[in-house]
Each structure stands twice: as structure tokens, then as C-alpha cells.
């Protein structure tokens, strides 16, 4: 409610205090994705889906118990 907002002229000044990620993006057209990259991505998405589903089930059980 009573928070302060600070501004900065240059992002490099903030970089001295706050760590910024440096993501790398590679864009592929449909059908250009290498087989190994696609398989790795599919596996990671399956793992993420399982984690999200598990957390959803846990949360819904908690709501049912305490709701």
C-alpha cells in the first residue's frame, strides 16, 4: 500500500545490484527443429505436465479437506 517505486536511467546500473538472466532464443520454422531438440523438449514438457497435475491434485485435496 505504501510502497515506493524507483526508476533508473540505465539498466546497466541495475545490473550491478540485481542479477538479470541472459536467455538465448532460437526460432525454428515448423519442420526445422532437430530431432534431438524436439525429443528433449517433449520429455521436459511431459515432466512439467506431471508436476503441474500432481500439484493440482494436492491442492484440490487440500481445498476439499479445509474448504
N, C-alpha and C positions, 0 to 999 in steps of 0.2 A: 504494500500500500504506500509506503513512504520510501520507495527505492529510488536510487539515483542512477542516472544514465550518463555515461561519459563517452565522449567522441574522440576520435584521433584522426590527425591529418593523413597519416600513412600507415598502412597495415604492417609494414616492417617494424614499426615501433612496438606494436602489439606482439609481434613475433618474439621479441625479447622477453616477454612475460608469459605469454600463452602459447603452448605448443600447437602448431597447426599441422594437420595431416597433408600429405602431398600425394593425392590419389593420381593414378595413371589410368587413363581411359583408352581403350582400343575399340573402335567401332568396326563391326563386320556387317556386310550385306548378308541377306538371307542366303544360306548355302555356302558361305565362305568360311564359316567357323571351323577351325581344325578339329578333327575327331577327338583328340586327346583333351582339348579345352572343353569341348561340348560334354564329354563324359564326366570330367571333373566338375563342371558346373551342375550337371544333373545330379550327381552324388551329393554335392553341397546343398542343393535345393531340397533333396529328399530328407537330409538330416535336419535342415531348418524346419521343414514341414512337420516332421515328427516331434521336434521340440515345441513348436507352437501348439500342436494338437495336444501334447502331454500337458503343457501349461494351461491350456483351455480346460481340459478335464479336471485338473487340480483346482482351478479357480471356480469352476461350476460346482464341484463338490463342496468347496468352502462356502459358497453362496447358499447352497441347499442346507448345509448344517447350521449356519448362523443367520440365514435370511428369514 
